[in-house]
Amino acid sequence: MRPMNKKVVFILLFIISVLASGCASTDSQSKTRAVEKGADGQYGDLIVRLGVQGSGGLFGKAREEGWFEEEFGKLGVKVEWAEFQSGPPMTEAMASNRLDFAGLGNMPIIAAQAADIPFKVISQSLHGQKNVAIIVPPDSTAQSLSDLKGKKVAVTKGSNAFNFLYRGLADAGVKVSDIEIIQLQPDEAQPAFESGGVEAWATWDPYITLNTLTGKGKVLADGEQLGVLSPSFNIVRKDFAEQYPDLVTLYLKVLNQTLAWEKENEAEALKRYADERGVPQEVIQGTFDRSRSINIPVTDEIIAEQQKTADFQFEQKTIRKKIQVKEVFDNQYIEAVSK
């Protein structure tokens, strides 16, 4: 084969370097580009992207009424919504700058921090005692986690239920290898649980209450029984928070408005949520009793519990490095709302 002319090689290398430089510049701009607030207090063409798990529910009401669109619109900011089934895909979207706000459980946050995804925890959204549990069929003879040996257990990898299952098994002296873990998203786990394809399911509400109050399952163990908290949190993309702290505060203010509607109109909320899911209102009341949404500063006690979870997951090699969880918690925004 004839050697390439030096001039041709130089030209090709120059073209490649220019293209690479252009790509890098574009990527850098997508990460750092900020829309400045004008003299009129408007942000122009800024778009804020809000992530929710599933449709309907509390955020379904907010979307229908346009509460976020109305308040952000006053500053010239447009709102886009994105639906997810669980927390891990939300942090992945945040890592690629496709999502600005999300509400998710404790384990996805730990995994995201260990993966160096830049975000801030801006408030706590669930207390965590009963919102995660391991359920079994109503005719199951299992009485404790030890009875799960040799059985198929469904769980969503990287979710708060994933952490709850693993910590619960460790405390009960049951090796992960003693059971068969089937990694499924909720829409896959539900039919598998109903059909007997799995013999237990580590999950969160509303799936716990939907199954227990409709007679499809019963709780084998929850966080209160095992002493394992599974709090949930609201998070924001770090660059977004640093560029638009006033919009982070605004997000939490509108969330408080949404929670106030639910509290002041509980009968309407119960009917609405029940109709959305096609279940009796008693089922939705059960989810309220088990885990009602909140929007509060994160206490030192909750951060300490989160550190326990992070240390445990590092020992289990489910996260790649040891982390200090306090580095991602930032109460300044929710405290500003409280004032």
C-alpha positions, 0 to 999 in steps of 0.5 A: 500500500502506497504511503499517504502524502505528508501534506494529505496527512496534515490536512486530515489531522487538521480537519479532525482537530477542528471537528473535535474542538467544535464538538468539545466547544458545543458540549461545553456550551450545553453544560455551562450556557446560562440565560441571563435575567433581563432588566424586566426580570425575565429569563427569555427562552429558558426552559426548566425540565421537571421529572416525575415518576409516572403520570397523575397523582399530586403532580398530575393535578399541578400539571392540569392546573398549570401551577408550575407553568403559571409561576415560572411563566411570570419570569419568562421561563417555560416548563417541560415535564418528563415521566419516569418509572423509577429514580435511576433513569432520572439521575441519568437524565440529569447527568446528560443535562436533560432534567433539572428537578426530580423527586426520588428515593435514597438509593438512587441519590447515593448511586448518583453521587458515587457516579459523580453526577452533579446535583443537590438535595434541596428538601425531603419529600417522604419520611421513610418509615413505611413507604418501602416494604417487601410484599408477598402473596396473601397465601404465602407462608413466609413469616420473616426475611429468612423464609425468602431463602430459595425464592424469587424476589423482584426489585428495581435495581438502584431504587430505594427498595433495592437498598431496603432489600439488601440491608434487610437481608444483611440484618436478618443474616440472609445472603443475597446468594440465598435468594434469586433476585429478579431485577424488574421495573414496576410495570414488569414486577406487578404482573410477575407478582400477580402471576406467581412469577416471583414470590416476593416483591421489594417495592414502594408506595403506591404499589404496597398499598395497591396490592395489600388493600386489593388482596393481591399481597401482604406486607412481610416487612417494612422500614418501621419493622426492620428499622431501615429508613427509606426517605425520599428527596427533591433534587436539582441539577447542580449547575442549574441551582448555581445559575438560577437559585431563585428558580430553585426556591420558586420550584419549592414554593410551587410544590408547597402550593401543590401540597397545600391543595392536597391537604385542604382538598383531601376528599377531592384528591382521594377521588381524583387519585382513585379514578386515575388508578381505577381503584377504590378510594380506600386504597388511596387513603391507605397510601396517605396513611402509609406515606404522605408527601412532605417538603421540609429541610433535611435533618442531621439525623436523616443525613446520618441515616443516609450515610449508613446506607451509603457505607453499606452499599459501598461494602456490598460493592453496589457503588464504586467508591466511598462517599460523604453524603453531606456534600450533596445536601443543601437546605438553603433553598427550602429554608428560604421558602420557610422564611 
